[in-house]
Amino acid sequence: MENKILIEKALAARERAYAPYSKFRVGAALLTREGKVYTGCNIENAAYGPTNCAERTAFFKAVSEGEREFAAIAVAGGKQDQTGKEYCFPCGVCRQVMAEFCEGSFRILAAKSPEDYREYTLNELLPERFGSNNL
């Protein structure tokens, strides 16, 4: 799948974000190795702690459907009135969830738009990550 299409799906998921408190809306589109896409958006809660990020929403949807092999994720987000002004990167918790299910070569696309994005690997964004081999 082209990066552009994956990013477009993340941007569409961003529109479904539930972010009434922070107004920071994020969408994610997770690509499996088989070519299926699972989307997610951030879902806030007044207590903040129960809030779930877009990336984890996408991963949890995919894993709950039996998926275990992933190729890439596109992430798009920002303040409601500042769409496309800055790149949006996965938080540390989301990076750790990615590390649970993905190889170091897993691709992460931080996107402003389908044409303006940065691409990283999980190894680049989470070097020396904690995994099952540390247990």
Steps between C-alpha positions, in 0.01 A plus 500: 500500500623847417593728788259763363199268534596397853538864600163588348342230717672645810371847413147362460527321837612827658159646415337241730717590801324568827708781650264747671754598767836539330365566149806298385366258242702204374431232241699188422492241224676171572604280207534125550752296304206349312389848385200555727460840670365564848430859598481666838444841652577642840218470752521734798344472842434777752730321745779500232657174629249279314570686174617276216727610216416448133794267445403269784137506389609374156732236648242373748235475228738303279627270774144434621423380146792258506765706320859465620719612209528865407688699236433870567290762673412853391427758769343841439395745766511836663287769656156519343567843346858422394465195279811433296722750681719250684595134482336278760712222649391199708538542875729273699220265607391455138859436394524229765177339373650505150812331640284220639370406155749637245851448375751783515446564128131583554432832322347802675372787286448831681288701259384855448338401171523217245784689332677631810613232742805358673577129506682321781552144613406377845872454567553870432217618725549246779859379515592256776133420558377266772369169372436139586872427472552725805285276721 
